[in-house]
Amino acid sequence: MSDGYREHHYTSQDGLRLYYRSYGDPLAPRTPVLCLGGMTRNAADFDDLASHLAEERWVLCPDYRGRGRSDYDPDWRHYVGPTYVNDIRHLLVAAGVHRVIVIGTSMGGLLATAMAVVLPAALAGIVINDVGPDLDSEGTGRIIDYISKDRPQPDWAAAVAHLKKGMRFLSFDTERDWRRFAEGTYREGADGQLHFDWDIDIVRPLLTPAEPQPDLWQYFRAVRHIPLLVVRGGISDVLSSETLARMDSEHAVMTAITIPGVGHAPSLNEPEAVEAIDDFLAAI
């Protein structure tokens, strides 16, 4: 057990060794929480929120294949939504969890809506963080460009400075916050430099998709009657205010908050986000 969490591994359907953290008591009476990160992110992003929620619930935070402490996939064509959802299904089986509340940032939010199609009975509620069925092309293009090539840094100070320059609209207020974000972004390589903590091949299916991209509104409609909280960064270039309004109009029981001055994506450690999540979970 590390600081406040336990570390686990399980085996995917195709034999990869995948990693997840768990926080809190597996026997806690409240519905467990599953935290799903963004495209390149990993379990470390949820450490503060998961520690907070673990006071009442069991919280699971996986690293997707190709990220963090999970194995990289030798076949980049597996870095697609159906594979990730299947990995999540195997995680829930391995952990013995039958019903969860999903907190999903960016790609994690889209995977939560896909779970509503594949695993509808498993979802007790969803928190979607700064993503929607219509993706702003400017924001997605920026992300794809950033994650598609390694950008080695000589040390942690340089890594923090690089992130501050490129992601200045994040809501980190302290040097500790930026350093922790950097530690969730980079890993030390054999050459002594810091490299991105993901397989840069994860972007290849986005550049050369094997199939047409699905209509994400169909997935969103699958969560129409599942309790839903949507968090948006006020200056997000991924989730527009127009898309958020349409999501609200198409959902029966949706709550939404916008965090002023924050870009893609809110950390979910902002006081407004924590309060909204606490209020949302209280009823589930």
Secondary structure, DSSP 4 states (H G I P E B T S, - for coil): -BTTBEEEEEE-TTS-EEEEEEES-TT-SSPPEEEE--TT--GGGGHHHHHHHTTTS-EEEEPPTTBTTSPPPSSGGG-SHHHHHHHHHHHHHHHT---EEEEEETHHHHHHHHHHHH-GGGEEEEEEES--SSPPHHHHHHHHHHHTS---BSSHHHHHHHHHHH-TTS---SHHHHHHHHHTTEEE-TTSSEEESB-GGGGHHHHS-SSPPP-HHHHHHTTTTS-EEEEEETT-SSS-HHHHHHHHHH-SSEEEEEETT--S---S-SHHHHHHHHHHHHT-
